[in-house]
Amino acid sequence: MKRYRFVFLAALAVSGAAAAVDNDPAQLELTQAVTAVQTAERDDAARYAPADLDEAHAMLDSAQGAASAHAWTDTAIYAERAKVAGDLASSRSRQHRAEAATAEIERSVDSLRNQVGGGVR
């Protein structure tokens, strides 16, 4: 009887350790997702990539809900999706700003050429 009790307790200990291992990667994913969404917000994604930012927020909300329910696999999945959507929103926002800056530089160069008298490209 003691032997079965030992096996049962050992199985409980192993399953508890496995749950703790699952928690850590999910929490790491969630932290990275929060960072990606915050970065997208700082990159003005609400203006330049609102759909991607909305998707990132929705996935982050789902990840946080899953974390509250201790559904670690779902937490990791939703957090990864939030991170990807946040990174995409940041990239699109930076691309838009870079294109706008490039267009402004091109206008300035054209203006300088016209002032110098070399209006021909």
Contacts in CASP RR format, 6 or more apart in sequence:
PFRMAT RR
TARGET T0000
AUTHOR 0000-0000-0000
METHOD contacts of the structure
MODEL  1
MKRYRFVFLAALAVSGAAAAVDNDPAQLELTQAVTAVQTAERDDAARYAP
ADLDEAHAMLDSAQGAASAHAWTDTAIYAERAKVAGDLASSRSRQHRAEA
ATAEIERSVDSLRNQVGGGVR
19 72 0 8 1.000
22 72 0 8 1.000
22 73 0 8 1.000
23 70 0 8 1.000
23 72 0 8 1.000
25 72 0 8 1.000
25 76 0 8 1.000
26 67 0 8 1.000
26 72 0 8 1.000
26 73 0 8 1.000
26 75 0 8 1.000
26 76 0 8 1.000
26 79 0 8 1.000
27 67 0 8 1.000
27 75 0 8 1.000
29 63 0 8 1.000
29 75 0 8 1.000
29 76 0 8 1.000
29 79 0 8 1.000
29 80 0 8 1.000
29 83 0 8 1.000
30 63 0 8 1.000
30 64 0 8 1.000
30 67 0 8 1.000
30 75 0 8 1.000
30 76 0 8 1.000
30 79 0 8 1.000
32 79 0 8 1.000
32 83 0 8 1.000
33 56 0 8 1.000
33 59 0 8 1.000
33 60 0 8 1.000
33 63 0 8 1.000
33 78 0 8 1.000
33 79 0 8 1.000
33 80 0 8 1.000
33 82 0 8 1.000
33 83 0 8 1.000
33 86 0 8 1.000
34 60 0 8 1.000
36 56 0 8 1.000
36 82 0 8 1.000
36 83 0 8 1.000
36 84 0 8 1.000
36 85 0 8 1.000
36 86 0 8 1.000
36 87 0 8 1.000
36 90 0 8 1.000
37 53 0 8 1.000
37 56 0 8 1.000
37 57 0 8 1.000
37 60 0 8 1.000
37 82 0 8 1.000
37 86 0 8 1.000
39 86 0 8 1.000
39 87 0 8 1.000
39 90 0 8 1.000
40 49 0 8 1.000
40 52 0 8 1.000
40 53 0 8 1.000
40 56 0 8 1.000
40 86 0 8 1.000
40 87 0 8 1.000
40 89 0 8 1.000
40 90 0 8 1.000
40 93 0 8 1.000
41 53 0 8 1.000
43 89 0 8 1.000
43 90 0 8 1.000
43 93 0 8 1.000
43 94 0 8 1.000
44 93 0 8 1.000
44 97 0 8 1.000
45 52 0 8 1.000
45 53 0 8 1.000
45 86 0 8 1.000
45 89 0 8 1.000
45 90 0 8 1.000
45 92 0 8 1.000
45 93 0 8 1.000
46 53 0 8 1.000
47 93 0 8 1.000
48 92 0 8 1.000
48 93 0 8 1.000
48 96 0 8 1.000
48 97 0 8 1.000
49 88 0 8 1.000
49 89 0 8 1.000
49 90 0 8 1.000
49 92 0 8 1.000
49 93 0 8 1.000
49 96 0 8 1.000
52 85 0 8 1.000
52 86 0 8 1.000
52 88 0 8 1.000
52 89 0 8 1.000
52 92 0 8 1.000
53 85 0 8 1.000
53 86 0 8 1.000
53 89 0 8 1.000
55 81 0 8 1.000
55 85 0 8 1.000
55 86 0 8 1.000
55 89 0 8 1.000
56 82 0 8 1.000
56 83 0 8 1.000
56 85 0 8 1.000
56 86 0 8 1.000
56 88 0 8 1.000
56 89 0 8 1.000
57 82 0 8 1.000
59 78 0 8 1.000
59 79 0 8 1.000
59 81 0 8 1.000
59 82 0 8 1.000
59 85 0 8 1.000
60 78 0 8 1.000
60 79 0 8 1.000
60 82 0 8 1.000
62 74 0 8 1.000
62 78 0 8 1.000
62 82 0 8 1.000
63 74 0 8 1.000
63 75 0 8 1.000
63 77 0 8 1.000
63 78 0 8 1.000
63 79 0 8 1.000
63 81 0 8 1.000
63 82 0 8 1.000
65 75 0 8 1.000
66 72 0 8 1.000
66 74 0 8 1.000
66 75 0 8 1.000
66 78 0 8 1.000
67 75 0 8 1.000
110 119 0 8 1.000
113 119 0 8 1.000
113 120 0 8 1.000
113 121 0 8 1.000
END
